[in-house]
């Protein structure tokens, strides 16, 4: 199940895996960050918009990620359609 992780640490199950739904989860255009077993979707313009660092997502990805993110399994990503 996909999980939205907000930059304040709040987690919520996310069921809308349409392109529009994924964009809603990150509040903008999506950019995938590929991990070995998951895909983390971030806001493509997050750094330009000076969104706050998402500590939990950054730790998962071992790199700085900002804003609200959507964490999907590889299967969910492939079924939802790549961008």
N, CA, C and O atoms as a GROMACS GRO file, in nm:
protein
  332
    1UNK      N    1   0.083  -0.117   0.000
    1UNK     CA    2   0.000   0.000   0.000
    1UNK      C    3   0.089   0.125   0.000
    1UNK      O    4   0.186   0.132   0.075
    2UNK      N    5   0.055   0.220  -0.083
    2UNK     CA    6   0.130   0.345  -0.090
    2UNK      C    7   0.108   0.427   0.037
    2UNK      O    8  -0.001   0.426   0.094
    3UNK      N    9   0.212   0.497   0.079
    3UNK     CA   10   0.206   0.578   0.200
    3UNK      C   11   0.254   0.720   0.167
    3UNK      O   12   0.361   0.739   0.109
    4UNK      N   13   0.172   0.817   0.204
    4UNK     CA   14   0.215   0.957   0.193
    4UNK      C   15   0.285   0.991   0.324
    4UNK      O   16   0.232   0.967   0.432
    5UNK      N   17   0.404   1.047   0.312
    5UNK     CA   18   0.476   1.095   0.431
    5UNK      C   19   0.493   1.245   0.415
    5UNK      O   20   0.564   1.293   0.327
    6UNK      N   21   0.426   1.318   0.503
    6UNK     CA   22   0.435   1.464   0.499
    6UNK      C   23   0.567   1.508   0.562
    6UNK      O   24   0.627   1.435   0.640
    7UNK      N   25   0.609   1.628   0.529
    7UNK     CA   26   0.736   1.677   0.582
    7UNK      C   27   0.732   1.694   0.734
    7UNK      O   28   0.837   1.701   0.797
    8UNK      N   29   0.612   1.702   0.793
    8UNK     CA   30   0.601   1.711   0.940
    8UNK      C   31   0.601   1.574   1.006
    8UNK      O   32   0.588   1.564   1.128
    9UNK      N   33   0.617   1.466   0.925
    9UNK     CA   34   0.625   1.331   0.979
    9UNK      C   35   0.493   1.255   0.980
    9UNK      O   36   0.492   1.135   1.004
   10UNK      N   37   0.383   1.324   0.953
   10UNK     CA   38   0.252   1.257   0.949
   10UNK      C   39   0.247   1.158   0.833
   10UNK      O   40   0.288   1.191   0.722
   11UNK      N   41   0.196   1.037   0.859
   11UNK     CA   42   0.184   0.932   0.756
   11UNK      C   43   0.037   0.905   0.730
   11UNK      O   44  -0.046   0.912   0.821
   12UNK      N   45   0.006   0.874   0.604
   12UNK     CA   46  -0.131   0.842   0.568
   12UNK      C   47  -0.131   0.743   0.452
   12UNK      O   48  -0.054   0.759   0.357
   13UNK      N   49  -0.217   0.642   0.459
   13UNK     CA   50  -0.232   0.549   0.347
   13UNK      C   51  -0.285   0.627   0.227
   13UNK      O   52  -0.371   0.714   0.242
   14UNK      N   53  -0.233   0.596   0.109
   14UNK     CA   54  -0.272   0.669  -0.013
   14UNK      C   55  -0.319   0.567  -0.115
   14UNK      O   56  -0.246   0.475  -0.150
   15UNK      N   57  -0.442   0.583  -0.162
   15UNK     CA   58  -0.502   0.485  -0.252
   15UNK      C   59  -0.515   0.534  -0.396
   15UNK      O   60  -0.532   0.453  -0.486
   16UNK      N   61  -0.507   0.663  -0.419
   16UNK     CA   62  -0.525   0.718  -0.553
   16UNK      C   63  -0.391   0.719  -0.627
   16UNK      O   64  -0.312   0.812  -0.611
   17UNK      N   65  -0.367   0.615  -0.707
   17UNK     CA   66  -0.240   0.605  -0.778
   17UNK      C   67  -0.250   0.645  -0.924
   17UNK      O   68  -0.166   0.606  -1.005
   18UNK      N   69  -0.352   0.724  -0.956
   18UNK     CA   70  -0.356   0.784  -1.090
   18UNK      C   71  -0.250   0.895  -1.092
   18UNK      O   72  -0.202   0.938  -0.987
   19UNK      N   73  -0.214   0.941  -1.210
   19UNK     CA   74  -0.116   1.049  -1.219
   19UNK      C   75  -0.162   1.169  -1.137
   19UNK      O   76  -0.084   1.227  -1.062
   20UNK      N   77  -0.288   1.206  -1.152
   20UNK     CA   78  -0.343   1.321  -1.079
   20UNK      C   79  -0.335   1.297  -0.927
   20UNK      O   80  -0.301   1.388  -0.851
   21UNK      N   81  -0.365   1.174  -0.885
   21UNK     CA   82  -0.360   1.141  -0.743
   21UNK      C   83  -0.219   1.148  -0.688
   21UNK      O   84  -0.198   1.198  -0.577
   22UNK      N   85  -0.122   1.098  -0.766
   22UNK     CA   86   0.017   1.104  -0.721
   22UNK      C   87   0.065   1.249  -0.714
   22UNK      O   88   0.141   1.284  -0.623
   23UNK      N   89   0.022   1.332  -0.809
   23UNK     CA   90   0.058   1.474  -0.806
   23UNK      C   91  -0.004   1.544  -0.685
   23UNK      O   92   0.057   1.632  -0.625
   24UNK      N   93  -0.126   1.504  -0.650
   24UNK     CA   94  -0.190   1.562  -0.531
   24UNK      C   95  -0.112   1.527  -0.405
   24UNK      O   96  -0.099   1.610  -0.315
   25UNK      N   97  -0.059   1.406  -0.399
   25UNK     CA   98   0.015   1.361  -0.280
   25UNK      C   99   0.140   1.444  -0.255
   25UNK      O  100   0.177   1.467  -0.140
   26UNK      N  101   0.206   1.488  -0.363
   26UNK     CA  102   0.331   1.565  -0.347
   26UNK      C  103   0.312   1.714  -0.375
   26UNK      O  104   0.408   1.791  -0.369
   27UNK      N  105   0.189   1.754  -0.405
   27UNK     CA  106   0.154   1.894  -0.432
   27UNK      C  107   0.231   1.952  -0.551
   27UNK      O  108   0.287   2.061  -0.543
   28UNK      N  109   0.233   1.877  -0.661
   28UNK     CA  110   0.298   1.927  -0.782
   28UNK      C  111   0.338   1.814  -0.873
   28UNK      O  112   0.296   1.699  -0.856
   29UNK      N  113   0.420   1.847  -0.972
   29UNK     CA  114   0.470   1.746  -1.065
   29UNK      C  115   0.556   1.646  -0.990
   29UNK      O  116   0.631   1.682  -0.899
   30UNK      N  117   0.544   1.519  -1.030
   30UNK     CA  118   0.618   1.415  -0.958
   30UNK      C  119   0.753   1.386  -1.023
   30UNK      O  120   0.771   1.396  -1.144
   31UNK      N  121   0.846   1.350  -0.937
   31UNK     CA  122   0.977   1.303  -0.980
   31UNK      C  123   1.009   1.178  -0.899
   31UNK      O  124   1.010   1.183  -0.776
   32UNK      N  125   1.036   1.065  -0.966
   32UNK     CA  126   1.064   0.942  -0.892
   32UNK      C  127   1.208   0.936  -0.841
   32UNK      O  128   1.301   0.978  -0.910
   33UNK      N  129   1.223   0.882  -0.723
   33UNK     CA  130   1.354   0.850  -0.665
   33UNK      C  131   1.351   0.698  -0.646
   33UNK      O  132   1.274   0.647  -0.564
   34UNK      N  133   1.434   0.627  -0.722
   34UNK     CA  134   1.431   0.481  -0.722
   34UNK      C  135   1.521   0.424  -0.613
   34UNK      O  136   1.639   0.458  -0.605
   35UNK      N  137   1.463   0.339  -0.530
   35UNK     CA  138   1.537   0.264  -0.431
   35UNK      C  139   1.532   0.117  -0.472
   35UNK      O  140   1.465   0.083  -0.570
   36UNK      N  141   1.601   0.032  -0.401
   36UNK     CA  142   1.607  -0.108  -0.443
   36UNK      C  143   1.470  -0.176  -0.444
   36UNK      O  144   1.441  -0.254  -0.535
   37UNK      N  145   1.385  -0.146  -0.347
   37UNK     CA  146   1.256  -0.214  -0.340
   37UNK      C  147   1.136  -0.120  -0.343
   37UNK      O  148   1.022  -0.166  -0.338
   38UNK      N  149   1.159   0.010  -0.352
   38UNK     CA  150   1.051   0.108  -0.352
   38UNK      C  151   1.082   0.223  -0.448
   38UNK      O  152   1.194   0.237  -0.499
   39UNK      N  153   0.980   0.304  -0.469
   39UNK     CA  154   0.995   0.429  -0.542
   39UNK      C  155   0.937   0.538  -0.454
   39UNK      O  156   0.824   0.526  -0.405
   40UNK      N  157   1.013   0.644  -0.434
   40UNK     CA  158   0.963   0.758  -0.358
   40UNK      C  159   0.938   0.870  -0.459
   40UNK      O  160   1.027   0.912  -0.532
   41UNK      N  161   0.814   0.917  -0.460
   41UNK     CA  162   0.779   1.028  -0.548
   41UNK      C  163   0.790   1.157  -0.470
   41UNK      O  164   0.736   1.171  -0.361
   42UNK      N  165   0.862   1.253  -0.528
   42UNK     CA  166   0.880   1.384  -0.466
   42UNK      C  167   0.828   1.491  -0.560
   42UNK      O  168   0.801   1.466  -0.678
   43UNK      N  169   0.813   1.610  -0.508
   43UNK     CA  170   0.774   1.725  -0.589
   43UNK      C  171   0.895   1.768  -0.671
   43UNK      O  172   1.000   1.801  -0.616
   44UNK      N  173   0.878   1.769  -0.802
   44UNK     CA  174   0.987   1.802  -0.894
   44UNK      C  175   1.046   1.941  -0.866
   44UNK      O  176   1.165   1.963  -0.888
   45UNK      N  177   0.964   2.034  -0.818
   45UNK     CA  178   1.009   2.171  -0.794
   45UNK      C  179   1.030   2.198  -0.644
   45UNK      O  180   1.037   2.314  -0.603
   46UNK      N  181   1.042   2.092  -0.565
   46UNK     CA  182   1.052   2.107  -0.420
   46UNK      C  183   1.165   2.196  -0.374
   46UNK      O  184   1.146   2.281  -0.287
   47UNK      N  185   1.283   2.179  -0.432
   47UNK     CA  186   1.397   2.263  -0.393
   47UNK      C  187   1.377   2.407  -0.437
   47UNK      O  188   1.409   2.500  -0.363
   48UNK      N  189   1.324   2.426  -0.557
   48UNK     CA  190   1.299   2.562  -0.607
   48UNK      C  191   1.195   2.635  -0.520
   48UNK      O  192   1.202   2.756  -0.502
   49UNK      N  193   1.101   2.558  -0.468
   49UNK     CA  194   0.995   2.616  -0.384
   49UNK      C  195   1.035   2.622  -0.238
   49UNK      O  196   0.954   2.662  -0.153
   50UNK      N  197   1.158   2.583  -0.207
   50UNK     CA  198   1.210   2.584  -0.069
   50UNK      C  199   1.119   2.508   0.027
   50UNK      O  200   1.091   2.554   0.137
   51UNK      N  201   1.074   2.390  -0.016
   51UNK     CA  202   0.992   2.307   0.072
   51UNK      C  203   1.078   2.254   0.186
   51UNK      O  204   1.199   2.238   0.170
   52UNK      N  205   1.017   2.227   0.301
   52UNK     CA  206   1.096   2.180   0.415
   52UNK      C  207   1.150   2.038   0.392
   52UNK      O  208   1.091   1.959   0.319
   53UNK      N  209   1.261   2.010   0.455
   53UNK     CA  210   1.322   1.877   0.446
   53UNK      C  211   1.227   1.774   0.507
   53UNK      O  212   1.170   1.797   0.614
   54UNK      N  213   1.213   1.662   0.440
   54UNK     CA  214   1.134   1.551   0.491
   54UNK      C  215   1.233   1.452   0.552
   54UNK      O  216   1.293   1.370   0.482
   55UNK      N  217   1.249   1.461   0.683
   55UNK     CA  218   1.351   1.383   0.754
   55UNK      C  219   1.333   1.233   0.733
   55UNK      O  220   1.430   1.162   0.705
   56UNK      N  221   1.211   1.184   0.746
   56UNK     CA  222   1.187   1.040   0.735
   56UNK      C  223   1.217   0.989   0.595
   56UNK      O  224   1.282   0.886   0.579
   57UNK      N  225   1.170   1.060   0.494
   57UNK     CA  226   1.195   1.018   0.356
   57UNK      C  227   1.343   1.031   0.321
   57UNK      O  228   1.397   0.947   0.248
   58UNK      N  229   1.408   1.133   0.372
   58UNK     CA  230   1.551   1.152   0.347
   58UNK      C  231   1.631   1.035   0.403
   58UNK      O  232   1.726   0.988   0.340
   59UNK      N  233   1.592   0.990   0.522
   59UNK     CA  234   1.661   0.877   0.582
   59UNK      C  235   1.640   0.750   0.500
   59UNK      O  236   1.733   0.672   0.480
   60UNK      N  237   1.518   0.729   0.452
   60UNK     CA  238   1.488   0.611   0.369
   60UNK      C  239   1.572   0.610   0.242
   60UNK      O  240   1.622   0.505   0.200
   61UNK      N  241   1.587   0.727   0.180
   61UNK     CA  242   1.653   0.738   0.050
   61UNK      C  243   1.804   0.762   0.063
   61UNK      O  244   1.876   0.753  -0.036
   62UNK      N  245   1.850   0.791   0.183
   62UNK     CA  246   1.991   0.822   0.206
   62UNK      C  247   2.036   0.944   0.123
   62UNK      O  248   2.149   0.950   0.075
   63UNK      N  249   1.945   1.038   0.110
   63UNK     CA  250   1.971   1.166   0.044
   63UNK      C  251   1.865   1.265   0.090
   63UNK      O  252   1.760   1.225   0.142
   64UNK      N  253   1.890   1.392   0.072
   64UNK     CA  254   1.796   1.495   0.117
   64UNK      C  255   1.676   1.499   0.022
   64UNK      O  256   1.692   1.519  -0.098
   65UNK      N  257   1.556   1.480   0.080
   65UNK     CA  258   1.431   1.493   0.006
   65UNK      C  259   1.348   1.599   0.077
   65UNK      O  260   1.350   1.608   0.200
   66UNK      N  261   1.275   1.677   0.001
   66UNK     CA  262   1.197   1.786   0.059
   66UNK      C  263   1.049   1.771   0.026
   66UNK      O  264   1.012   1.709  -0.074
   67UNK      N  265   0.966   1.830   0.112
   67UNK     CA  266   0.822   1.831   0.090
   67UNK      C  267   0.756   1.698   0.122
   67UNK      O  268   0.820   1.605   0.172
   68UNK      N  269   0.628   1.693   0.093
   68UNK     CA  270   0.552   1.570   0.112
   68UNK      C  271   0.591   1.472   0.003
   68UNK      O  272   0.614   1.512  -0.111
   69UNK      N  273   0.599   1.345   0.038
   69UNK     CA  274   0.639   1.241  -0.057
   69UNK      C  275   0.536   1.130  -0.058
   69UNK      O  276   0.454   1.119   0.033
   70UNK      N  277   0.542   1.047  -0.161
   70UNK     CA  278   0.459   0.929  -0.171
   70UNK      C  279   0.552   0.810  -0.191
   70UNK      O  280   0.631   0.807  -0.286
   71UNK      N  281   0.542   0.712  -0.102
   71UNK     CA  282   0.627   0.593  -0.108
   71UNK      C  283   0.544   0.479  -0.164
   71UNK      O  284   0.439   0.444  -0.108
   72UNK      N  285   0.592   0.420  -0.274
   72UNK     CA  286   0.522   0.310  -0.339
   72UNK      C  287   0.616   0.190  -0.350
   72UNK      O  288   0.738   0.204  -0.354
   73UNK      N  289   0.556   0.072  -0.357
   73UNK     CA  290   0.636  -0.045  -0.390
   73UNK      C  291   0.667  -0.037  -0.539
   73UNK      O  292   0.602   0.038  -0.612
   74UNK      N  293   0.764  -0.113  -0.583
   74UNK     CA  294   0.796  -0.117  -0.726
   74UNK      C  295   0.674  -0.162  -0.806
   74UNK      O  296   0.648  -0.111  -0.915
   75UNK      N  297   0.600  -0.260  -0.753
   75UNK     CA  298   0.480  -0.310  -0.821
   75UNK      C  299   0.375  -0.200  -0.839
   75UNK      O  300   0.320  -0.183  -0.947
   76UNK      N  301   0.349  -0.126  -0.731
   76UNK     CA  302   0.252  -0.017  -0.740
   76UNK      C  303   0.293   0.084  -0.845
   76UNK      O  304   0.210   0.133  -0.922
   77UNK      N  305   0.422   0.117  -0.849
   77UNK     CA  306   0.473   0.214  -0.946
   77UNK      C  307   0.452   0.164  -1.088
   77UNK      O  308   0.405   0.238  -1.174
   78UNK      N  309   0.486   0.038  -1.111
   78UNK     CA  310   0.473  -0.016  -1.246
   78UNK      C  311   0.328  -0.030  -1.287
   78UNK      O  312   0.296  -0.010  -1.404
   79UNK      N  313   0.240  -0.064  -1.196
   79UNK     CA  314   0.098  -0.076  -1.226
   79UNK      C  315   0.033   0.060  -1.245
   79UNK      O  316  -0.059   0.075  -1.325
   80UNK      N  317   0.082   0.161  -1.169
   80UNK     CA  318   0.025   0.294  -1.178
   80UNK      C  319   0.066   0.367  -1.304
   80UNK      O  320   0.005   0.468  -1.340
   81UNK      N  321   0.169   0.318  -1.370
   81UNK     CA  322   0.214   0.383  -1.493
   81UNK      C  323   0.328   0.477  -1.467
   81UNK      O  324   0.320   0.563  -1.379
   82UNK      N  325   0.433   0.462  -1.541
   82UNK     CA  326   0.548   0.550  -1.527
   82UNK      C  327   0.522   0.681  -1.598
   82UNK      O  328   0.439   0.689  -1.689
   83UNK      N  329   0.596   0.784  -1.555
   83UNK     CA  330   0.583   0.915  -1.619
   83UNK      C  331   0.698   0.938  -1.711
   83UNK      O  332   0.706   1.043  -1.775
   0.00000   0.00000   0.00000
